[in-house]
């Protein structure tokens, strides 16, 4: 058996699991750790797993455990049971950036200073991942997996979990040859065709970050009016991007011209023209 530095957390230490959501990375539930007396979140893959898959997933979790930084969601341990495999993390009281931006009845106003701080902390978090040895690319950066703690500080989740995601998607009935709609929005055009062997690069995350910048500044859902993901892919591959006029980006935005310049360079069609963090 392989030994992992990652602490093992038996499932009986997580009583009263409360379902939160189901997504590309499995089922997420909240619980209170019986011994530690703190709220935790459990991200879980249900059902039987091949031993080879389980070992691969445990190795992925081990790498995540090593990524310890202020703006990265800390992994507290692994729940390795015969009937399921789960990752235990800190519980984030303020949910996701997606909720903050789009639940306008709950958050009618978001001060500019908080929006800038969130964007700054995302940049610092992703930059930390890119500077790990070897570099860790997120490859699925979106407002749904940027979580917020009780003081609205950023904790980035779901990075380095490619195998975890593949297995989770194959377990869910809604398996499709296209990436899920929510992810297409943040995906650069060079990654649309999986058969094209493009070298994985930090420039993927830069593109996603530019879309997130637009979303944070506009409080609009990117490509909200487009129903078919293929239509988004076609438009973006032809060089079309989100609206930068004052209809989407208010004239009240501090340093508006600079922000627009950063967004434009981040979502450039040619990956080499995009900046680094």
N, C-alpha and C positions, 0 to 999 in steps of 0.2 A: 504493500500500500504506500501511496505517496504521502509524505507528511507535509502539512501546510502550516505556515506561521499564522495563518488566519484563524482567529478564535472560533471554536465550534460552539454553536448555541443550540441546545436541544429544543425541539418544538414545545415541550411541556413548560419551558420557561417563558413562553409567549401565549398566556391564556387570553381569552376574550378577544380574538382577532376580529377586527371590524373592516369590512371591505371598503376600499376607497375607489379604486378604478381598475380597469383592464386596458392594457395598451400593447405596444409592439414588443415590450420586454416582459410580458407576463402580467400576473395579477398583483396589485399592490394593496396591502392591508396595513392597518395600524394596530398596535398592541402596546401594553405596558410590560416591560421586562419584570418578571416576578422577583428577581433578586436586586437588580439595579434600581427599581422603582422609577424608571424614566420611560417616557413614550418613545417607541421606536417604530420604524416602518419595515415591512417585510415584502420584498419583491420576489415573486414565486413562480417557478415553472412546475406545472402539475403533470402528473402522469408518469409512466415508465420512461426511463432514460437508459440508453446504451451505456455501458461502462466507459467506452472511449469518449462519448459525448460528455458524460459526467466529469471525467478527468480534464477534458478540454475546458469545460465551464469553470471548474475549480481553479485552473491555471489563470483564466481570465480574471476571476475574482481576486486572486492573489496579487495580480498587477494593479487592480483597482485599489486594493488595500495599501499598496505602496505609495499611491498618489495622495499624499497628505499635505494639504495647503488650505489657507484661509477660505478660499472661494470654491473649494471642491467638496462635494457631499461626502462626509466620512463614512466608511464601511466599518461596522462594529464587529461583524462576524458572519459566519455562514451557517445555514440551517440545512444540514446534509442528511436527509431522511430517505428511507427506501422509496416512499411514495411521492416525494417531491424534493426539489432543491430550491433553496431561497437565500437571498442576500439580505442581511439585516443592516439597516442604516439609521442614522439619526432621523427623527421625525421633524418635518418642517411645518411649523404652525401656520405660516402664511401661504401655503400652497405653491403655485407656480406663477411665473411672470405672465403667462398667458391669462391666468385668472385676474391678476392685478390690472392688466391692460384692458381686458374686454368685459369684465363684470362691472359695468359703469354705474349700476344701481348701488353696488357695495362701495365702489371707489369712484365717486363722481369727479374728484380732482386728484391728479398726481403732480406734486410740485416738480418743476424742471430740475431742481437740484437733486431730487431723488432719482429721476430718470437718468441724469448724467452719472450719478454714483453707481447705479445698476449697470449701465453700459461699461463704465470703467472697471468694475469688479469682474464682469464677464470677460473682458479683454485680459485682465490679470490672470484669471483662472485658466483660460485657454492657452495663454502664453506659457504658463507653468507646465501644462501638459505637453506643449510643443518642445519645451526645453528639458523634458525627461530623457533619460538615456536607456533604451532607444526612445525617440520622440513618440508620444502617444497622441494620435489624431482622434478628434471626437467623431467626426463624420456623420453626426446626426444632431447637430446643434439646432435647437428650436426653442421657442418660448415655453413649450410644455415641459422641457426637462431642465429649465433654469428655475431652481426652487428658491424660496425666500424664507429666511428664518424669522424669529419673532421680532427682529428689528429691521426687517426687509433688507438684510444683507444677502448677497448671492451665494448659492451653493449649486454648482454644476453637477448634474447627474447623467447617467446612461452613456458615459464615454467608454471606449475600449470594450464594448460588449457585442461585437459583431456575431460571434457564435451563439451567444445567448439569444440575440434577436432572431437569428435564422431558425433556431429550434422553436422559439416561442411562436413565430409566424407560421411554422409548419404545423404546430399543434392547434392553431385557431382555425376555425372553419372558413374564415374570410380570406384564405390565402389567395393571392393574386400575383400575376407576373410583374405587375407594376409595384413600385414602392408605394406605401400608403400615401393617400392624398396629402395629408398634413406635412409629410416630409418632402414631397416634390417641390413645395413652395420654397424651401430653404436649400434645395440641391442645385449646384452649379451645372450649366449645360453640358460640360465635358463628361459628367457622370451619368447622363441619361441612358447611355447605351452600355449595359454591363459587359457585352462581348468585346467592346473596344478596350484594349488593354492600356489604360492611362495610368501612369505612375501615381500612386496615392500621394497626396501632397497636402501641406498645411494650407494651401490656397483654397481647398474645399471649405475649410472652417471659416476662412476670411469672407468668402461669398455668403455663407449662412449668416455671419455676423452683420454684414451690410443689410441683409433683409431684416434682421432683428432690430438694427438701428432705426430703419424706416418705421417698423411696427411700433417701437417704443415712442418715437417722436410723433407719429400720426394717431396712435391708438385705434388704427383700423386693421382689419384682418387682411393680410396680403392676398391679392387676387380673389377677393371676396365674391366678386360678381361672376367668376368663372366656375362652371360646374364640373367640366370635364378636365381631369389632370392632363390629358394628352394635349389639350388646347394650351395649357400653361407651358408645357414642354415645347410645343411648336413656337409659340410667341417668344419665349426666352431664347431658344436656339437661334431665332432670327434677329436677336439683339434687343428685343423689347424688354422694358423694365417697368417697375412700379412708378406711379405718378409722383413727380417731385414738385408739382405746382402748389400754390398756397391753398388749393382746395384740400390737399392731403397734409401738407406740411405748413402749418400756420406761420404767419409772419412774426408771431410772438416768440418763436423758438430762439433762445439765446445763441449767438454765433451761428445763425442759420446757414449762411453761405459756406462756412467751414464744414458744417455737418453734411451738407449736400455734397461737397467735394469729397469727403471721406466715404460717403455712401457710394458715390459714383465709382471711385477707384476700387472699392471693395467688391463691387459686383461687375467689374470689367469682364468682357467676353473672354479675353485672353488671360489665362491664369497668371502668366508671368508679369502682367501689368498690375496685378493686385498687390497691395503692400503686405508686409508681415506685421504681426502684433508688436 
